[in-house]
Amino acid sequence: MGARLPGIESETGERIVAHADMDCFYASCERLREPALRGEPLVVGMGYEPGETAGAVATASYEARAFGVESAQAISEALERLPRKRDAATDPDLDVRKAGFYRPVDMGFYESVSEDVREILHAHAETVREVSIDEAYLDVTEKTMWDEAGDFARGIKERIREEVGVVASIGIAPNMSTAKIASDAEKPDGLVVVRPEEVRDFLAPVPIEDLHGVGPVTARTLRERGIGTADDLATADRRALIAEFGERGAALYDRARGEDDREVTPTGRPKSLSRESAFVEPTTDREEIEERLLTLAAAVAERATRRDALYRTIGIKVVTPPFDVHTRARSLPGPVDDPALVERVVRDLLEEFTGERIRKVGARVSNLEFDSAAQTSLDGWAGGDDAEVDSDGSEARVKSTGGSADRSGQASLSEFE
């Protein structure tokens, strides 16, 4: 409700940009696997095991931050501020109430969870710019209006929480730089909408360190000149800033005033297309599992056809309790566009998991190519005899490349990155 037809501008003529940022993402993912960690001080990083002397904090939960643990902090310093629970339980000099849990970085698992989040974000915006595993910009100008932007963002947050199990903070504003600041304003679990007429007042008290493009060195230089907030920067001498920092000085001046005309643009063509779906409860019902997976496979194949994408790899993802992620894939001798082939391959790959309790399934096509100029059938491709496809005479659109095929039949979790 409230969305406009494509091409219709907002009521103010301003772009409506959302910035979605997952709160303590790595820690949130670990809590998916270990619900007992919820509410506990949790540090995700490397180098904390006995005998290791180097490492750093990747993410610290808000409970851990209360003890002075921060991202990018040396793990040795983190352990001084927040000892491990297991160490505190056996060391009389340590207080177990002032200790926390440590977990190693598991990027494969985090990428899997991130994919679930990305699916939801893409469902709510025509244009999404993914800038990291846990952060993205969305142009939602055609999806909502300013009076309903808060409810729109709340709907995204609720879907992410309910379907994925992690928490997002979202900021909405007329431009990218202001939307990012808005998403940080009320963390964790924040939601801030900054309407066009509110931008200057919203930005005024923001510390210069929080402005996009202001690093530690620039912040120190600005503070030495008496510029400590966005308002100070917005009312400074623009020519002096350009003389000091070059064109970057002009950009900083503009963003401090809420002026940022950058468009939300995708970071590039996707390397893969996928769809995933979780069951209400883990199930062993083969018919239900297969029906869900084939529905997802059809949706993925349709997306590929709509985007004129050819794919070299067809794969599935199966998540079993508690959150064990399994991926399987089959490589083809050449890039194809064949929905029937996708269906056959995912059904074959699912056979391995017969009888397993399954929490979630996903279908994916990857190793994409977007040049569909030269196509033949698999039967006419030079390496067609080695193709892992049914020999029933079915044809798949395929681009003739003459390359060799990887027929391992397996895929690492990176296939779902």
Residue pairs with C-beta under 8 A, 6 or more apart in sequence:
1 148
2 144
2 145
2 147
2 148
2 152
3 142
3 143
3 144
4 10
4 141
4 142
4 143
4 145
5 142
6 126
6 142
7 142
8 142
9 141
10 16
10 141
10 145
10 146
11 145
11 146
12 146
12 174
12 195
12 196
14 174
14 196
15 139
15 141
15 174
15 175
15 263
15 264
16 139
16 140
16 141
16 143
16 144
16 145
16 146
16 149
16 172
16 174
17 137
17 138
17 139
17 140
17 141
17 172
17 173
17 174
17 175
17 176
17 178
17 179
17 264
18 125
18 137
18 138
18 140
18 153
18 156
18 170
18 171
18 172
18 179
19 135
19 136
19 137
19 138
19 170
19 171
19 172
19 173
19 176
19 179
19 180
19 182
19 183
20 117
20 121
20 135
20 136
20 137
20 138
20 156
20 168
20 169
20 170
20 183
21 134
21 135
21 168
21 169
21 170
21 171
21 180
21 183
21 184
21 187
22 28
22 114
22 117
22 134
22 135
22 160
22 166
22 167
22 168
22 169
23 62
23 166
23 167
23 168
23 169
23 187
23 188
23 189
24 59
24 60
24 61
24 62
24 188
25 59
25 110
25 113
25 114
25 133
25 134
25 166
26 44
26 58
26 59
26 105
26 110
27 37
27 42
27 43
27 44
27 59
27 60
27 61
27 64
28 165
28 166
28 167
29 106
29 109
29 110
29 113
29 166
30 37
30 42
30 44
30 103
30 106
31 37
31 38
31 42
32 113
32 165
32 166
32 323
33 109
33 322
33 323
34 322
37 101
37 103
39 63
40 61
40 63
40 100
40 101
41 61
41 63
41 64
41 66
41 67
41 69
41 82
41 99
41 100
41 101
42 60
42 61
42 63
42 64
42 100
42 101
42 102
42 103
43 57
43 59
43 60
43 61
43 64
43 69
43 78
43 82
43 100
43 101
43 102
43 103
44 57
44 58
44 59
44 60
44 102
44 103
44 104
44 105
45 55
45 56
45 57
45 58
45 59
45 75
45 78
45 102
45 104
45 105
46 52
46 55
46 56
46 58
46 75
46 104
46 105
47 53
47 54
47 55
47 56
47 75
47 76
48 55
48 75
48 78
48 79
48 84
48 102
52 75
53 76
54 75
55 74
55 75
55 76
56 72
56 73
56 74
56 75
57 69
57 70
57 71
57 72
57 73
57 74
57 75
57 78
58 71
58 105
59 71
60 69
60 70
60 71
60 73
60 78
62 188
63 100
64 78
64 82
64 100
67 81
67 82
67 98
67 100
68 81
68 82
69 78
69 81
69 82
69 100
82 98
82 99
82 100
83 91
83 94
83 98
83 99
83 100
84 99
84 100
84 101
84 102
85 96
85 99
85 100
85 101
87 94
87 99
88 94
88 95
88 96
88 98
88 99
89 96
107 133
108 325
108 412
108 413
108 414
108 417
109 323
109 325
109 413
110 133
111 133
111 413
111 414
111 416
111 417
112 317
112 319
112 325
112 413
112 416
113 164
113 165
113 166
114 133
114 134
115 274
115 276
115 362
115 416
115 417
116 163
116 164
116 276
117 134
117 160
117 164
117 166
117 168
118 128
118 130
118 136
119 274
119 275
119 276
120 156
120 159
120 160
120 163
120 164
121 128
121 136
121 138
121 156
122 128
124 138
124 140
124 143
124 152
124 155
124 156
125 138
125 139
125 140
125 143
126 139
126 142
126 143
127 138
127 139
127 264
127 265
127 266
128 136
128 137
128 138
128 139
128 264
128 266
129 136
129 137
129 138
129 264
129 265
129 266
129 267
130 136
130 266
130 267
131 137
131 267
137 176
137 179
137 180
137 264
138 264
139 263
139 264
140 149
140 152
140 172
143 152
144 152
146 193
146 195
146 196
149 172
149 193
150 172
150 191
150 193
152 172
153 170
153 172
153 191
153 193
154 191
156 168
156 170
157 167
157 168
157 170
157 189
157 191
160 166
160 167
160 168
161 167
161 168
163 278
167 188
167 189
168 189
169 183
169 184
169 186
169 187
169 188
169 189
169 190
169 191
170 183
170 190
170 191
170 192
171 178
171 179
171 180
171 181
171 182
171 183
171 184
171 185
171 190
171 191
171 192
171 193
171 194
172 179
172 182
172 192
172 193
172 194
173 179
173 181
173 182
173 193
173 194
173 199
173 202
174 194
174 195
174 196
174 199
174 258
175 258
175 259
175 260
175 261
175 262
176 212
176 260
176 262
176 264
177 211
177 212
177 255
177 260
177 262
178 194
178 199
178 202
178 203
178 255
178 258
178 260
179 194
180 212
181 202
181 203
181 206
181 210
181 211
181 212
182 192
182 193
182 194
182 202
183 190
183 192
184 190
184 210
185 192
186 192
194 202
199 258
200 234
200 257
200 258
202 258
203 230
203 231
203 234
203 256
203 257
203 258
204 229
204 230
204 231
204 234
205 229
205 230
205 231
206 229
206 230
207 228
207 229
207 230
208 214
208 219
208 222
208 223
208 227
208 228
208 229
208 230
208 232
208 233
208 256
209 216
209 219
211 230
211 233
211 252
211 255
211 256
212 255
213 248
213 251
213 252
213 255
214 222
214 252
218 245
218 252
221 244
222 228
222 232
222 233
226 232
227 233
227 236
230 256
231 256
233 241
233 252
233 253
233 256
234 253
234 256
234 257
236 253
238 249
238 250
238 253
241 249
241 250
241 252
241 253
242 249
242 250
243 249
245 252
254 260
269 368
269 370
270 368
271 366
271 367
271 368
272 364
272 365
272 366
272 367
272 368
272 415
272 416
272 417
273 300
273 303
273 304
273 307
273 309
273 311
273 364
273 365
273 366
273 368
274 300
274 317
274 362
274 363
274 364
274 365
274 366
274 416
275 296
275 299
275 300
275 303
275 362
275 363
275 364
276 296
276 317
276 360
276 361
276 362
276 363
277 292
277 295
277 296
277 360
277 361
277 362
278 319
278 359
278 360
279 288
279 292
279 358
279 359
279 360
282 320
282 321
282 357
282 358
282 359
283 289
283 357
283 358
284 355
284 356
284 357
284 358
286 354
289 350
289 353
289 358
289 361
290 347
290 350
292 361
293 316
293 346
293 347
293 350
293 361
293 362
293 363
294 343
294 346
294 347
296 361
296 362
296 363
297 339
297 342
297 343
297 346
297 363
298 339
298 342
298 343
299 363
300 342
300 363
300 364
300 365
301 337
301 338
301 339
301 342
301 343
301 365
302 339
303 309
304 310
304 311
304 337
304 365
304 368
305 337
305 339
307 370
308 370
308 372
309 337
309 365
309 368
309 369
309 370
310 335
310 336
310 337
310 368
310 369
310 370
310 371
310 372
310 375
310 397
310 398
310 399
311 332
311 335
311 336
311 337
311 365
311 366
311 367
311 368
311 369
312 331
312 332
312 334
312 335
312 336
312 366
312 367
312 368
312 369
313 329
313 330
313 331
313 332
313 364
313 365
313 366
313 367
313 411
313 415
314 329
314 330
314 332
314 341
314 342
314 345
314 346
314 364
314 365
315 327
315 328
315 329
315 330
315 346
315 349
315 363
315 364
315 365
315 366
315 411
315 415
315 416
316 327
316 328
316 329
316 346
316 349
316 350
316 361
316 362
316 363
316 364
317 325
317 326
317 327
317 360
317 361
317 362
317 363
317 364
317 416
318 325
318 326
318 327
318 328
318 350
318 353
318 356
318 358
318 360
318 361
318 362
319 325
319 326
319 358
319 359
319 360
319 361
320 326
320 353
320 356
320 357
320 358
320 359
321 357
321 359
323 359
325 413
325 416
326 353
327 411
327 412
327 413
327 415
327 416
328 349
328 352
328 409
328 410
328 411
329 349
329 364
329 366
329 409
329 410
329 411
329 415
330 345
330 348
330 349
330 388
330 409
331 367
331 388
331 405
331 406
331 407
331 408
331 409
332 378
332 387
332 388
332 389
332 398
332 405
333 378
333 381
333 383
333 384
333 386
333 387
333 405
334 378
334 381
334 383
334 387
334 398
334 399
334 400
334 401
334 403
334 405
335 367
335 368
335 369
335 398
335 399
335 401
336 378
336 396
336 397
336 398
337 372
337 375
337 396
337 397
337 398
338 394
338 395
338 396
338 397
340 394
340 396
341 389
341 390
341 394
341 396
342 363
342 365
344 389
344 390
345 388
345 389
346 363
350 361
362 416
364 415
364 416
366 415
369 399
371 399
372 397
372 399
373 399
374 399
374 400
375 397
375 398
375 399
375 400
376 398
376 400
377 395
377 396
377 397
377 398
378 384
378 387
378 389
378 395
378 396
378 398
379 393
379 395
380 400
381 387
381 398
381 400
382 400
382 402
383 402
383 403
383 404
383 405
386 405
386 407
387 405
388 407
388 409
389 396
